[in-house]
């Protein structure tokens, strides 16, 4: 075991306070997303489907995310993806389970394929890690062999149009997809990756494709919920916060 990593994991990923992976104060400050206005993509919107859905492939039936990529959540993702702080995957799974209704029985979780070289450099494959943890908690099968990544160019830093162009040719399906698939990703930025993967799964035989992610990029105009934290022991939104289930 890497003793330096063990010591690092004893400090909060957001504020570096000694103790838990995410300290009580930062846990209370997690920016939970409120009930989705858009029943399809989960965005904060007054209408459904919303403008965010306009660029998404019709094959993507629904998307749900737990937190906004802001504050402690952004710090957690950075530690998870760029510093190989693998225990953050456990936190991400707890947050998704607390905020997102479980998919329908019989659904199969399909992690969005990471670029192998980048996953090796990071020391963790975030979507695959999250999918495994969610599979155990929800009692659902996980299939990491259905989608493959053909283009390893990173999308970080690209605009929405560039992301759509790159994602459209970056993924391919292998064999026949399960009837009901749920894509799993660590972060949803524009939805281009999820939409492209959904299109490939639908082309391979999936009748319905949804998606879940730990965090999503949210603009100030889209913000529906201020931080709603739980307690030090409970990682989830306030009990009074209601959520609409995916169909």
VENZIMO-V162121 format. One record per residue. N is the residue number from 1. PHI is phi in whole degrees, 0 to 359 (999 if undefined). NEAR is the number of other ideal C-beta (glycine too) atoms within 8 Angstrom. D_FIRST is the distance of its C-alpha to the first C-alpha in whole Angstrom. Layout:
# VENZIMO-V162121
n->(N & N)
phi->(PHI & PHI)
near->(NEAR & NEAR)
d_first->(D_FIRST & D_FIRST)
This chain:
# VENZIMO-V162121
n->(1 & 2 & 3 & 4 & 5 & 6 & 7 & 8 & 9 & 10 & 11 & 12 & 13 & 14 & 15 & 16 & 17 & 18 & 19 & 20 & 21 & 22 & 23 & 24 & 25 & 26 & 27 & 28 & 29 & 30 & 31 & 32 & 33 & 34 & 35 & 36 & 37 & 38 & 39 & 40 & 41 & 42 & 43 & 44 & 45 & 46 & 47 & 48 & 49 & 50 & 51 & 52 & 53 & 54 & 55 & 56 & 57 & 58 & 59 & 60 & 61 & 62 & 63 & 64 & 65 & 66 & 67 & 68 & 69 & 70 & 71 & 72 & 73 & 74 & 75 & 76 & 77 & 78 & 79 & 80 & 81 & 82 & 83 & 84 & 85 & 86 & 87 & 88 & 89 & 90 & 91 & 92 & 93 & 94 & 95 & 96 & 97 & 98 & 99 & 100 & 101 & 102 & 103 & 104 & 105 & 106 & 107 & 108 & 109 & 110 & 111 & 112 & 113 & 114 & 115 & 116 & 117 & 118 & 119 & 120 & 121 & 122 & 123 & 124 & 125 & 126 & 127 & 128 & 129 & 130 & 131 & 132 & 133 & 134 & 135 & 136 & 137 & 138 & 139 & 140 & 141 & 142 & 143 & 144 & 145 & 146 & 147 & 148 & 149 & 150 & 151 & 152 & 153 & 154 & 155 & 156 & 157 & 158 & 159 & 160 & 161 & 162 & 163 & 164 & 165 & 166 & 167 & 168 & 169 & 170 & 171 & 172 & 173 & 174 & 175 & 176 & 177 & 178 & 179 & 180 & 181 & 182 & 183 & 184 & 185 & 186 & 187 & 188 & 189 & 190 & 191 & 192 & 193 & 194 & 195 & 196 & 197 & 198 & 199 & 200 & 201 & 202 & 203 & 204 & 205 & 206 & 207 & 208 & 209 & 210 & 211 & 212 & 213 & 214 & 215 & 216 & 217 & 218 & 219 & 220 & 221 & 222 & 223 & 224 & 225 & 226 & 227 & 228 & 229 & 230 & 231 & 232 & 233 & 234 & 235 & 236 & 237 & 238 & 239 & 240 & 241 & 242 & 243 & 244 & 245 & 246 & 247)
phi->(999 & 283 & 294 & 295 & 295 & 297 & 295 & 299 & 288 & 269 & 240 & 299 & 290 & 263 & 242 & 69 & 293 & 293 & 127 & 281 & 302 & 231 & 293 & 301 & 295 & 290 & 295 & 293 & 268 & 302 & 276 & 298 & 275 & 287 & 304 & 294 & 282 & 268 & 288 & 272 & 263 & 81 & 287 & 282 & 210 & 277 & 232 & 219 & 290 & 251 & 302 & 299 & 287 & 302 & 268 & 265 & 298 & 302 & 294 & 275 & 283 & 200 & 222 & 224 & 227 & 268 & 225 & 277 & 281 & 205 & 57 & 302 & 294 & 296 & 296 & 294 & 295 & 298 & 293 & 291 & 272 & 253 & 238 & 56 & 280 & 302 & 299 & 298 & 300 & 294 & 298 & 300 & 295 & 299 & 294 & 297 & 297 & 288 & 256 & 244 & 300 & 296 & 298 & 299 & 306 & 90 & 294 & 243 & 278 & 235 & 292 & 294 & 295 & 271 & 293 & 306 & 294 & 289 & 296 & 294 & 294 & 286 & 87 & 203 & 256 & 304 & 300 & 293 & 299 & 295 & 298 & 299 & 293 & 293 & 300 & 293 & 287 & 266 & 70 & 243 & 288 & 239 & 237 & 263 & 253 & 275 & 248 & 231 & 257 & 261 & 239 & 265 & 295 & 291 & 262 & 304 & 90 & 270 & 284 & 299 & 296 & 294 & 296 & 296 & 297 & 292 & 295 & 301 & 248 & 272 & 234 & 216 & 264 & 244 & 76 & 266 & 276 & 301 & 297 & 239 & 245 & 233 & 290 & 233 & 224 & 280 & 224 & 257 & 260 & 251 & 91 & 297 & 295 & 297 & 295 & 296 & 294 & 298 & 298 & 293 & 293 & 297 & 294 & 265 & 116 & 292 & 274 & 215 & 230 & 247 & 206 & 230 & 213 & 293 & 225 & 221 & 287 & 229 & 276 & 300 & 290 & 268 & 292 & 250 & 226 & 285 & 309 & 245 & 314 & 259 & 247 & 296 & 267 & 249 & 263 & 182 & 289 & 301 & 297 & 284 & 280 & 264 & 224 & 271 & 284 & 298 & 285)
near->(4 & 5 & 6 & 6 & 10 & 9 & 8 & 9 & 9 & 7 & 10 & 13 & 13 & 12 & 8 & 5 & 9 & 5 & 7 & 8 & 10 & 12 & 11 & 8 & 8 & 15 & 15 & 10 & 11 & 16 & 13 & 15 & 15 & 9 & 8 & 13 & 11 & 15 & 8 & 12 & 14 & 11 & 11 & 11 & 11 & 4 & 7 & 8 & 9 & 13 & 5 & 11 & 11 & 6 & 10 & 12 & 8 & 4 & 12 & 16 & 10 & 12 & 14 & 15 & 14 & 14 & 15 & 12 & 11 & 8 & 11 & 14 & 14 & 10 & 11 & 14 & 14 & 10 & 11 & 17 & 10 & 7 & 8 & 9 & 12 & 9 & 8 & 13 & 13 & 9 & 12 & 16 & 12 & 10 & 14 & 14 & 11 & 11 & 14 & 10 & 7 & 6 & 12 & 5 & 3 & 6 & 12 & 12 & 16 & 17 & 16 & 12 & 10 & 12 & 9 & 8 & 7 & 10 & 10 & 7 & 6 & 11 & 6 & 11 & 9 & 14 & 13 & 10 & 11 & 17 & 14 & 9 & 12 & 16 & 12 & 7 & 8 & 10 & 5 & 12 & 7 & 12 & 9 & 9 & 5 & 13 & 14 & 8 & 11 & 7 & 7 & 8 & 6 & 7 & 12 & 4 & 4 & 7 & 5 & 8 & 6 & 9 & 14 & 13 & 8 & 13 & 14 & 8 & 7 & 11 & 13 & 7 & 12 & 8 & 7 & 4 & 13 & 10 & 9 & 12 & 17 & 14 & 15 & 14 & 16 & 12 & 11 & 14 & 10 & 9 & 13 & 15 & 15 & 16 & 15 & 14 & 15 & 17 & 11 & 12 & 18 & 11 & 8 & 12 & 9 & 14 & 5 & 8 & 14 & 15 & 15 & 14 & 16 & 14 & 15 & 13 & 10 & 10 & 6 & 4 & 4 & 9 & 10 & 8 & 11 & 5 & 10 & 10 & 11 & 11 & 8 & 6 & 4 & 7 & 9 & 9 & 11 & 7 & 4 & 4 & 11 & 5 & 10 & 6 & 5 & 8 & 5)
d_first->(0 & 4 & 6 & 9 & 8 & 8 & 11 & 13 & 12 & 14 & 17 & 20 & 20 & 23 & 25 & 21 & 23 & 20 & 19 & 19 & 18 & 21 & 24 & 27 & 29 & 27 & 27 & 31 & 31 & 30 & 33 & 34 & 36 & 39 & 41 & 42 & 45 & 45 & 44 & 43 & 41 & 40 & 41 & 43 & 46 & 50 & 51 & 49 & 48 & 48 & 48 & 44 & 45 & 47 & 45 & 43 & 44 & 46 & 43 & 41 & 42 & 40 & 37 & 35 & 33 & 31 & 31 & 33 & 30 & 31 & 30 & 27 & 26 & 27 & 24 & 22 & 22 & 22 & 18 & 18 & 19 & 19 & 16 & 14 & 13 & 13 & 14 & 17 & 18 & 19 & 21 & 23 & 23 & 25 & 27 & 28 & 29 & 31 & 33 & 34 & 36 & 34 & 36 & 38 & 38 & 37 & 36 & 33 & 30 & 30 & 27 & 28 & 27 & 25 & 26 & 23 & 23 & 22 & 20 & 18 & 18 & 17 & 14 & 16 & 19 & 20 & 23 & 22 & 19 & 22 & 24 & 22 & 21 & 25 & 26 & 25 & 26 & 30 & 30 & 30 & 30 & 27 & 29 & 27 & 29 & 32 & 32 & 31 & 31 & 33 & 33 & 30 & 32 & 30 & 32 & 31 & 34 & 36 & 39 & 40 & 43 & 40 & 38 & 40 & 41 & 38 & 37 & 40 & 39 & 35 & 35 & 36 & 36 & 36 & 38 & 39 & 38 & 38 & 41 & 39 & 36 & 34 & 32 & 28 & 27 & 25 & 28 & 32 & 34 & 37 & 37 & 38 & 34 & 35 & 39 & 38 & 36 & 38 & 41 & 39 & 38 & 42 & 43 & 41 & 43 & 41 & 44 & 42 & 39 & 37 & 34 & 32 & 29 & 27 & 29 & 32 & 34 & 37 & 40 & 42 & 45 & 43 & 41 & 42 & 40 & 39 & 35 & 36 & 33 & 32 & 31 & 28 & 27 & 29 & 28 & 31 & 34 & 37 & 39 & 42 & 40 & 42 & 40 & 42 & 41 & 41 & 43)
